């Protein structure tokens, strides 16, 4: 379980997290590009529609005098104004221009700018109704009657210009936005001569209302178009400011712009989400299989490492683990009094049991011996099987020789108790050689050699006993020590027959 947990964490840390990070970055980049692309598409579409709105309003304003000219340049109209023929003016000018062209307001002024006729939404009203809008229209009249306006009228009357002069603008009348056109009333035949600057004035206004918005919607396919006098936008609305000649905003044209990018994204989003889900599922499956393969590989590697460091029969550490643990213990021990003990163990009378009961019984005996000794050790101690019936204990953190000898005696007592094999009771013993460091040995090689030497002394002294290596070992020459070191670290047969 520990191996699986560790390998799973390593896989998540080293493989899954980078892969998930790469996936998130990729998905985020693609999503960002799609959103940016659709947004740019919508922006271009909005820019085109805004330009179209501007052109539509310019065209509508320019169309005002063209329509108005059909009524203002007319001999009969001049006569009707001069004769104050209100009925004729109402029938032929006010009603027709409203019914035929949707002009909502008409005012006719005489040469002295006194109102002669007024129309509102196709119906005649009192001429004094003009006074409510005079302040708004007067600057346009003044412009028409200034020097440039008078010259333009003269040019038309003389045939130099084919277009009657006019002044057009956007303005608020009666608190409502409108298009205004102010035009002099002239003779279409040239027979009715009017003194310059004394022309009657024909004023026409078209309100920027729902009717005009509906007309623009039909003509230009704007969505939900309408006019407003405030800039506040509704949901998904766009607005175009309508300015007068002075640059002041008179009204706002608002509409629901076409958003092809958002529509494409909306139409394709389910498919994109499904594709993302499928891709995510495939990636998750691949990662899962990869994790399983990685976990299996880690498990196999851990198992191989365990086999390399442990005895397959008893499950104890082997000679390789022994060397590693002893090296670590020597490298980390403090100096001074005994800090580390090495106990070399050799079973007594094991060969007789193995020969009389067979290898299977011998193997079981070794496993039971390993279990008994292990139960006597601390978690910090290490028990290994060096081969055959030879074992070793690395006892760390001691402060006196007595701790090593006490452990040795407990091991002897445990091992000499009867064992039950194949329905029979058998007894064996164990001989133990002890060496401590750093007082009796300085290196792992010295410890191994001197522990073997102490073990030899224990066996020579009668077996089933322990012997601690003397501080001044007799007969130790350099050649003897080198031979002992080589023998201590030499690989030995691991089958129990070697005993």
Beta strands, then each sheet from edge to edge (+ up, - down):
strand 1: 105-109
strand 2: 115-120
strand 3: 123-125
strand 4: 166-173
strand 5: 176-184
strand 6: 201-207
strand 7: 223-228
strand 8: 237-243
strand 9: 249-256
strand 10: 340-348
strand 11: 382-387
strand 12: 390-396
strand 13: 419-421
strand 14: 424-426
strand 15: 429-437
strand 16: 466-468
sheet 1: 3+ 2- 1+ 6- 5+ 4-
sheet 2: 7+ 9- 8+
sheet 3: 11+ 12- 10+ 15- 16-
sheet 4: 13+ 14-
end
